[in-house]
């Protein structure tokens, strides 16, 4: 929403897959360079996660981009999630993991260190951001950018309408579509749940 006209914002990943191989490879290389500048003596360990429902072609594309950027082989997202969340995935009890990414949502059941069941759908945070932008355009005649939609989602996002009516609120700025001038309105949890 705030990108100047002479700059083009590029997103190499769309809907959980690589949309632009060269840019994705360059992005991975830049991340590696940033880490190596800080710790020049230690080679970084890089883990790239792949959606469980990715096709073999998509997996190969991610693997090739990782290799070109000198990163390790990618691993599946659901088994990686319990590591970061400190879940006991090696116990005989089950752990259910729901990982909502930008382009995909992964649901998995893990037990005894392995994957019992997993499902991947191509709906994620990007679609939620689009829904917020479209709702405010349609209902409030307000145009906001992706960054504002992301902020709304993170700070007051909810799928269930609050019991007390409005719930938490957030002041947000955008462009009034009727007058073309900046406008600030209050967004509530109840509005986001719609």
C-alpha positions as CSV (number, residue, x, y, z in Angstrom):
1,X,0.0,0.0,0.0
2,X,3.0,2.3,0.5
3,X,5.3,1.2,-2.3
4,X,6.4,4.2,-4.5
5,X,5.5,4.1,-8.1
6,X,9.1,3.7,-9.3
7,X,9.6,0.5,-7.1
8,X,8.0,-2.8,-7.8
9,X,7.3,-5.1,-4.8
10,X,7.9,-8.7,-5.9
11,X,6.6,-11.7,-4.0
12,X,8.5,-14.9,-5.1
13,X,6.1,-17.2,-3.1
14,X,2.4,-17.3,-3.9
15,X,-0.1,-19.8,-2.5
16,X,2.6,-21.7,-0.8
17,X,4.7,-22.4,-3.9
18,X,7.5,-20.6,-5.7
19,X,6.1,-18.3,-8.3
20,X,9.5,-16.8,-9.4
21,X,12.5,-19.2,-9.1
22,X,15.2,-16.6,-9.7
23,X,13.8,-14.1,-7.1
24,X,13.2,-16.9,-4.6
25,X,16.8,-18.1,-5.0
26,X,18.2,-14.6,-4.6
27,X,16.0,-14.0,-1.5
28,X,17.4,-17.2,0.1
29,X,21.0,-16.1,-0.7
30,X,20.4,-12.7,0.8
31,X,19.0,-14.3,4.0
32,X,22.2,-16.4,4.2
33,X,24.4,-13.4,3.6
34,X,22.7,-11.5,6.4
35,X,23.4,-14.4,8.9
36,X,27.0,-14.8,7.7
37,X,27.8,-11.2,8.2
38,X,26.8,-11.4,11.8
39,X,28.6,-14.7,12.5
40,X,31.4,-14.9,10.0
41,X,33.1,-18.0,11.6
42,X,30.1,-20.3,11.7
43,X,28.3,-21.7,8.6
44,X,24.6,-21.2,9.1
45,X,22.2,-24.2,9.4
46,X,19.2,-23.5,7.2
47,X,15.9,-25.4,7.4
48,X,13.4,-24.8,4.6
49,X,9.9,-26.2,5.1
50,X,7.7,-27.4,2.3
51,X,3.8,-27.8,2.5
52,X,2.9,-31.4,3.1
53,X,0.5,-31.3,0.1
54,X,3.1,-30.0,-2.3
55,X,3.4,-31.8,-5.6
56,X,6.6,-33.5,-6.5
57,X,7.3,-30.7,-9.1
58,X,6.8,-28.1,-6.4
59,X,9.1,-30.0,-4.0
60,X,11.8,-30.3,-6.6
61,X,11.5,-26.6,-7.4
62,X,12.0,-25.7,-3.7
63,X,14.8,-28.2,-3.4
64,X,16.6,-26.7,-6.4
65,X,16.2,-23.2,-5.2
66,X,17.6,-24.3,-1.8
67,X,20.6,-26.0,-3.4
68,X,21.4,-23.0,-5.6
69,X,21.4,-20.9,-2.5
70,X,23.6,-23.5,-0.7
71,X,21.0,-24.4,1.8
72,X,20.1,-27.8,3.1
73,X,17.4,-30.0,1.7
74,X,13.8,-28.9,2.6
75,X,11.7,-30.7,5.1
76,X,7.9,-31.1,5.4
77,X,6.3,-28.4,7.5
78,X,4.0,-30.4,9.9
79,X,6.9,-32.4,11.5
80,X,8.9,-29.2,11.9
81,X,6.2,-27.3,13.8
82,X,6.3,-29.3,17.1
83,X,10.0,-28.6,17.3
84,X,9.4,-24.8,17.5
85,X,6.4,-25.2,19.7
86,X,8.1,-27.7,22.1
87,X,5.4,-30.3,21.7
88,X,6.0,-33.8,22.8
89,X,5.8,-35.4,19.3
90,X,7.9,-38.4,20.4
91,X,5.4,-39.5,23.1
92,X,2.6,-42.1,22.5
93,X,0.0,-39.4,22.8
94,X,-1.1,-37.4,19.7
95,X,-0.3,-33.7,19.0
96,X,-2.4,-31.8,16.5
97,X,-0.6,-29.0,14.7
98,X,-2.4,-26.3,12.6
99,X,0.2,-24.2,10.7
100,X,-1.3,-21.2,8.9
101,X,1.2,-19.9,6.5
102,X,0.9,-17.1,3.9
103,X,-0.4,-19.4,1.1
104,X,-1.2,-22.7,2.7
105,X,-2.7,-24.1,5.9
106,X,-1.3,-27.4,7.2
107,X,-3.2,-29.6,9.6
108,X,-1.3,-32.6,11.0
109,X,-1.5,-35.2,13.8
110,X,1.9,-36.3,15.1
111,X,2.7,-39.2,17.5
112,X,5.8,-41.2,18.4
113,X,8.0,-38.9,16.3
114,X,6.1,-39.5,13.1
115,X,3.4,-38.1,11.0
116,X,0.0,-39.9,11.5
117,X,-2.1,-37.8,9.3
118,X,-1.7,-34.5,7.4
119,X,-3.8,-32.3,5.1
120,X,-2.8,-29.2,3.2
121,X,-5.1,-26.7,1.7
122,X,-4.2,-23.7,-0.4
123,X,-5.8,-21.1,1.8
124,X,-3.7,-19.1,4.2
125,X,-2.9,-15.7,5.6
126,X,-2.8,-14.0,2.2
127,X,-6.5,-14.9,1.6
128,X,-7.4,-13.6,5.1
129,X,-5.7,-10.3,4.2
130,X,-7.6,-10.1,0.9
131,X,-10.9,-10.8,2.7
132,X,-10.2,-7.9,5.2
133,X,-9.3,-5.5,2.3
134,X,-12.4,-6.5,0.3
135,X,-14.7,-6.2,3.4
136,X,-13.5,-2.7,4.2
137,X,-13.8,-1.7,0.5
138,X,-17.3,-3.0,0.3
139,X,-18.8,-2.1,3.7
140,X,-16.8,1.0,4.7
141,X,-15.8,2.4,1.3
142,X,-12.2,2.4,2.6
143,X,-9.1,1.3,0.6
144,X,-6.3,-0.1,2.7
145,X,-3.0,-1.8,1.7
146,X,-1.7,-5.3,2.5
147,X,0.3,-4.1,5.4
148,X,-2.7,-2.6,7.1
149,X,-4.8,-5.7,6.5
150,X,-1.9,-7.8,8.0
151,X,-1.9,-5.6,11.1
152,X,-5.6,-5.9,11.5
153,X,-5.4,-9.7,11.2
154,X,-2.5,-10.0,13.7
155,X,-3.9,-7.6,16.3
156,X,-7.6,-8.2,16.4
157,X,-8.2,-11.0,13.9
158,X,-10.8,-13.6,14.9
159,X,-13.1,-16.1,13.3
160,X,-15.7,-16.0,16.0
161,X,-17.7,-12.9,16.8
162,X,-17.1,-11.7,20.3
163,X,-19.8,-12.4,22.9
164,X,-19.8,-8.8,24.2
165,X,-20.8,-7.3,20.8
166,X,-17.8,-5.4,19.4
167,X,-14.7,-6.9,21.1
168,X,-11.3,-5.2,20.8
169,X,-10.9,-2.4,18.4
170,X,-8.1,-0.8,16.3
171,X,-8.0,2.6,14.5
172,X,-6.9,2.2,10.9
173,X,-6.2,4.7,8.1
174,X,-6.9,4.3,4.5
175,X,-8.3,6.2,1.5
176,X,-12.0,7.1,1.4
177,X,-13.2,5.7,-1.9
178,X,-16.1,8.2,-2.1
179,X,-13.9,11.4,-1.7
180,X,-10.4,10.2,-2.4
181,X,-9.0,11.6,0.8
182,X,-7.4,9.9,3.8
183,X,-9.8,8.6,6.4
184,X,-9.4,6.9,9.8
185,X,-12.0,4.5,11.1
186,X,-12.3,2.1,14.1
187,X,-12.2,-1.6,13.2
188,X,-13.7,-4.0,15.7
189,X,-13.3,-7.8,16.2
190,X,-17.0,-8.2,15.2
191,X,-16.3,-6.5,11.9
192,X,-13.2,-8.8,11.2
193,X,-15.3,-11.9,12.1
194,X,-17.8,-11.1,9.3
